[in-house]
Amino acid sequence: MSQLPFDSFFQSAPGNTPYDYQSRLSGNDPVTACRSQVINVLTSLGKTAGAVLAWLWNRVQLQNPRWPRRLAYRLPMRTVFNEETTI
């Protein structure tokens, strides 16, 4: 499997180029270690895509051992529950 740069990898999934913060999340470097980061951006600006695709690019595309093998994603259940029950 040839290694795509993060911007190309990202663009192949949602179909648009990544925002600057999404590229920074990926490390954009094959030797970058994963580290905890706070993502403070507005709603619908790609937090999920940024986090998930950064992890996928590092683990699957680059096979970077410095990133965790598993990704845990937590949703704010109260928010999800409130959105589902609102009519």
GUDO-679898 format. One line per field, with one value per residue: residue number from 1; residue in three letters; chain; x, y, z of N, C-alpha, C, CB in turn. Coordinates in Angstrom, 1 decimal. Glycine has a CB too. Layout:
<sites>
n [NUM/...]
res [ALA/...]
chain [A/...]
n.east [X/...]
n.north [Y/...]
n.up [Z/...]
ca.east [X/...]
ca.north [Y/...]
ca.up [Z/...]
c.east [X/...]
c.north [Y/...]
c.up [Z/...]
cb.east [X/...]
cb.north [Y/...]
cb.up [Z/...]
</sites>
This chain:
<sites>
n [1/2/3/4/5/6/7/8/9/10/11/12/13/14/15/16/17/18/19/20/21/22/23/24/25/26/27/28/29/30/31/32/33/34/35/36/37/38/39/40/41/42/43/44/45/46/47/48/49/50/51/52/53/54/55/56/57/58/59/60/61/62/63/64/65/66/67/68/69/70/71/72/73/74/75/76/77/78/79/80/81/82/83/84/85/86/87]
res [MET/SER/GLN/LEU/PRO/PHE/ASP/SER/PHE/PHE/GLN/SER/ALA/PRO/GLY/ASN/THR/PRO/TYR/ASP/TYR/GLN/SER/ARG/LEU/SER/GLY/ASN/ASP/PRO/VAL/THR/ALA/CYS/ARG/SER/GLN/VAL/ILE/ASN/VAL/LEU/THR/SER/LEU/GLY/LYS/THR/ALA/GLY/ALA/VAL/LEU/ALA/TRP/LEU/TRP/ASN/ARG/VAL/GLN/LEU/GLN/ASN/PRO/ARG/TRP/PRO/ARG/ARG/LEU/ALA/TYR/ARG/LEU/PRO/MET/ARG/THR/VAL/PHE/ASN/GLU/GLU/THR/THR/ILE]
chain [A/A/A/A/A/A/A/A/A/A/A/A/A/A/A/A/A/A/A/A/A/A/A/A/A/A/A/A/A/A/A/A/A/A/A/A/A/A/A/A/A/A/A/A/A/A/A/A/A/A/A/A/A/A/A/A/A/A/A/A/A/A/A/A/A/A/A/A/A/A/A/A/A/A/A/A/A/A/A/A/A/A/A/A/A/A/A]
n.east [0.9/0.7/1.9/-0.2/-0.1/-1.4/-3.3/-4.4/-5.3/-7.3/-9.0/-10.0/-11.9/-14.2/-14.4/-13.5/-10.9/-8.8/-9.2/-6.9/-6.5/-7.2/-5.3/-3.1/-3.9/-3.4/-0.7/0.8/3.1/5.2/6.5/5.3/4.1/1.1/-0.9/-2.8/-5.3/-7.1/-10.0/-11.3/-13.5/-16.1/-19.5/-20.1/-17.7/-16.0/-14.9/-15.1/-14.4/-11.8/-10.5/-11.0/-10.0/-7.4/-6.4/-6.9/-5.2/-2.7/-2.5/-3.4/-2.7/0.0/1.0/1.9/3.5/3.5/1.1/-2.0/-3.4/-6.2/-9.1/-11.0/-14.2/-16.1/-19.4/-21.4/-23.9/-26.2/-26.8/-27.2/-29.4/-31.3/-31.5/-32.7/-35.2/-36.5/-39.2]
n.north [-1.2/2.1/5.1/7.7/11.3/13.1/15.0/14.2/11.6/12.4/13.8/11.9/10.6/12.3/14.0/16.6/19.1/19.0/21.0/23.3/22.7/20.1/18.8/19.3/17.7/15.2/15.0/14.9/13.7/10.9/10.0/11.0/11.0/9.9/12.1/13.4/15.9/18.9/19.7/22.5/23.7/25.1/23.8/21.3/21.6/19.5/17.9/15.2/13.9/14.9/13.7/10.9/10.3/11.2/9.3/6.9/7.4/7.4/4.9/2.9/3.7/4.7/2.9/3.5/2.8/4.4/5.4/4.6/1.2/1.0/2.9/4.9/6.3/8.8/9.7/12.5/11.5/12.6/14.8/13.6/12.0/14.1/15.3/13.3/13.0/15.3/16.9]
n.up [0.0/-1.0/0.6/1.3/1.5/4.4/3.7/1.2/1.9/3.8/2.1/0.5/2.0/3.3/1.1/1.0/1.5/4.4/7.3/8.8/11.5/11.6/10.1/11.8/13.9/13.0/13.1/10.8/10.1/9.8/12.1/14.4/17.7/19.3/21.1/23.8/23.1/23.3/21.6/20.4/18.6/16.5/16.2/13.7/12.3/11.7/13.8/14.5/12.1/11.9/14.2/13.9/11.3/11.5/13.3/11.8/9.6/10.7/12.0/10.0/7.4/7.7/9.5/12.0/14.9/17.2/17.7/19.3/19.2/19.3/19.0/21.0/21.2/22.5/23.1/24.1/25.9/27.1/25.5/23.0/23.6/24.2/21.7/20.2/21.4/21.2/19.7]
ca.east [0.0/1.5/1.5/-0.7/0.0/-2.6/-4.4/-5.0/-6.0/-8.5/-9.9/-10.6/-13.1/-15.3/-14.4/-13.0/-9.6/-8.8/-8.9/-5.6/-6.5/-7.4/-3.9/-2.3/-4.3/-2.8/0.8/1.3/4.5/5.1/7.1/4.6/3.4/-0.3/-1.0/-4.1/-5.5/-8.4/-10.4/-12.3/-14.0/-17.6/-20.3/-20.1/-16.5/-15.2/-14.1/-15.1/-13.6/-10.4/-9.9/-11.0/-9.2/-6.0/-6.0/-6.8/-4.1/-1.5/-2.5/-3.6/-1.9/1.4/1.3/2.8/3.4/3.4/-0.4/-2.7/-4.1/-7.6/-9.7/-12.3/-14.9/-17.2/-20.4/-22.2/-25.2/-27.4/-27.0/-27.8/-30.8/-32.1/-31.8/-33.6/-36.5/-37.1/-40.1]
ca.north [0.0/3.3/6.0/9.0/12.4/13.2/15.8/13.3/10.6/13.0/14.2/10.7/10.2/13.2/14.7/18.0/19.2/19.2/22.3/23.4/22.0/18.6/18.4/19.3/16.5/13.9/15.0/15.1/13.3/9.5/9.6/11.7/10.2/10.3/12.8/14.0/17.2/19.5/20.2/23.5/24.4/25.2/22.6/20.9/21.9/18.3/17.3/13.7/13.5/15.2/12.8/9.6/10.2/11.3/8.0/5.9/7.6/7.0/3.4/2.0/4.1/4.7/1.8/4.1/2.1/5.4/5.7/3.4/0.3/1.1/4.2/5.0/7.5/9.0/10.7/13.1/10.8/13.4/15.6/12.7/11.7/15.2/15.5/12.2/13.1/16.6/16.9]
ca.up [0.0/-1.0/1.6/0.9/2.5/5.1/3.0/0.2/2.6/4.3/1.1/-0.1/2.8/3.2/-0.2/1.0/2.1/5.8/7.9/9.4/12.8/11.3/9.7/13.0/14.8/12.4/13.2/9.5/10.1/10.2/13.4/15.5/18.7/19.6/22.4/24.1/22.7/23.4/20.3/20.7/17.4/16.5/15.7/12.3/11.6/11.4/14.9/14.4/10.9/12.2/15.1/13.4/10.1/11.9/13.8/10.7/8.7/11.4/12.2/8.9/6.2/8.0/10.4/13.0/16.2/18.3/17.9/19.9/18.2/19.4/19.1/21.8/20.9/23.5/22.8/25.2/25.8/27.4/24.3/22.0/24.1/24.1/20.3/19.7/22.0/20.9/18.5]
c.east [0.9/1.0/1.1/-0.4/-1.4/-3.7/-5.1/-5.8/-7.3/-9.5/-10.6/-11.8/-14.2/-15.4/-14.0/-11.7/-9.7/-8.6/-7.5/-5.5/-6.6/-6.0/-3.0/-2.6/-3.5/-1.3/1.4/2.7/4.5/5.7/6.4/4.0/2.0/-0.2/-2.4/-4.2/-6.9/-8.8/-11.6/-12.7/-15.5/-18.2/-20.2/-18.8/-15.5/-14.4/-14.0/-14.2/-12.1/-9.8/-9.9/-10.0/-7.7/-5.5/-5.9/-5.6/-2.8/-1.4/-2.6/-2.7/-0.4/1.9/2.3/2.5/3.3/2.0/-1.0/-3.4/-5.6/-8.0/-11.0/-12.9/-16.0/-18.1/-21.1/-23.6/-26.4/-27.7/-27.7/-29.2/-31.7/-32.5/-32.8/-35.1/-37.2/-37.9/-40.2]
c.north [1.2/4.3/7.4/10.1/12.5/14.0/15.0/12.2/11.2/13.3/13.1/10.2/11.1/14.0/16.1/18.0/19.5/20.6/22.2/22.6/20.5/18.1/18.3/18.1/15.3/13.9/15.3/14.7/11.8/9.1/10.3/10.7/10.8/11.0/13.4/15.4/17.7/20.1/21.2/24.3/24.3/23.9/22.5/21.4/20.7/17.8/15.8/13.3/13.8/14.1/11.4/9.4/10.4/10.0/7.0/6.1/7.1/5.5/2.5/2.4/4.1/3.6/2.3/3.5/3.1/5.8/4.4/2.5/0.4/2.6/4.2/6.3/7.7/10.0/11.3/12.5/11.7/14.3/14.8/12.3/12.9/15.5/14.5/12.4/14.4/16.5/18.2]
c.up [0.0/0.1/1.0/1.9/3.2/4.4/2.0/0.8/3.2/3.2/0.4/0.7/2.7/1.9/-0.1/1.7/3.6/6.2/8.5/10.7/12.6/10.9/10.9/13.9/14.3/12.7/11.9/9.3/10.6/11.5/14.6/16.4/18.9/21.0/22.6/23.8/23.0/22.1/20.6/19.4/17.4/15.9/14.2/11.6/11.5/12.6/14.8/13.2/11.2/13.1/14.5/12.2/10.5/12.5/12.7/9.9/9.4/11.6/11.0/7.7/6.5/8.8/11.5/14.4/17.4/18.5/18.4/18.8/18.2/19.5/19.9/21.5/21.8/23.0/24.1/25.2/26.1/26.2/23.2/22.3/23.9/22.6/19.8/20.2/21.7/19.6/17.9]
cb.east [-1.0/1.5/2.7/-2.3/0.4/-2.4/-3.7/-3.9/-5.2/-8.1/-9.1/-9.6/-12.6/-15.3/-15.8/-14.0/-8.8/-7.8/-10.0/-5.1/-7.6/-8.4/-3.4/-2.5/-5.8/-3.0/1.3/1.1/5.4/5.8/8.6/3.6/4.2/-1.3/0.1/-4.5/-5.0/-8.5/-10.9/-11.8/-13.4/-18.0/-21.7/-21.3/-15.8/-14.3/-14.8/-16.6/-14.0/-10.3/-10.8/-12.4/-9.6/-5.9/-7.1/-8.1/-4.0/-1.4/-3.7/-5.1/-2.3/1.7/1.9/2.4/4.5/4.3/-1.0/-3.7/-3.7/-8.2/-9.9/-12.0/-15.3/-16.6/-21.5/-22.1/-25.2/-27.0/-25.7/-26.9/-30.7/-31.5/-30.5/-33.1/-36.5/-36.0/-41.5]
cb.north [0.0/4.0/6.3/8.9/13.7/13.9/17.1/12.7/10.0/14.3/15.0/9.6/10.0/14.2/14.6/18.9/20.3/18.3/22.7/24.8/22.5/18.3/19.3/20.6/16.3/13.9/13.7/16.6/14.2/8.7/9.9/12.7/10.1/9.2/13.9/13.7/17.5/20.5/19.1/24.5/23.7/26.4/22.7/21.4/23.1/18.6/17.7/13.2/14.3/16.5/12.7/9.2/11.2/12.4/7.6/6.0/9.2/7.7/3.1/2.1/5.6/6.0/0.6/5.7/1.2/6.5/6.1/3.9/-1.1/0.3/4.9/4.8/7.6/9.3/10.1/14.6/9.6/14.3/16.2/11.4/11.3/16.4/15.5/10.9/12.9/17.7/16.3]
cb.up [1.2/-2.4/2.6/0.7/1.8/6.5/2.4/-0.7/3.8/5.1/0.0/-0.2/4.3/4.4/-0.7/1.8/1.4/6.5/9.0/9.6/13.7/10.2/8.6/13.7/14.7/10.9/13.8/9.1/11.0/9.1/13.4/14.9/20.0/19.6/22.5/25.6/21.3/24.6/19.3/21.8/16.1/15.6/16.2/11.6/12.3/10.4/16.3/14.2/9.7/12.9/16.4/12.9/9.0/13.0/14.9/9.8/8.4/12.7/13.2/8.4/5.8/8.7/9.7/13.0/16.4/17.9/16.5/20.9/18.6/20.5/17.7/23.4/19.4/24.9/21.9/25.3/26.7/28.6/23.7/21.8/25.6/24.7/19.5/20.1/23.5/20.7/18.9]
</sites>
